[in-house]
Amino acid sequence: MTAVHLAADLPLTGTVRNVDDGAWDGGGYGGGVELIVEGAAGDIDRLVVRLSEQFGSFIRNVSQRSVPPTGIPGRGIRIIH
């Protein structure tokens, strides 16, 4: 299961990517995941709950901030590299 799959039925748009945050994960330096999502607050909250349920044991830090919307209607989450 991925963030893309967990968001598939929600009217959200955005991107997800792996980032090298240089954090020590106990076995080496690992990376994090950056998820940028746009949509209604309730739909974003539903995605956050799903992500927590699926990946909660792997999540070390969560940072959220609000930014002006682009106005692009929900087209799903896409993976970027």
Summary of the structure (lengths in Angstrom):
residues: 81
radius of gyration: 13.2
end to end distance: 18.5
largest distance: 41.6
contacts: 166
relative contact order: 0.32
helix: 28%
strand: 25%
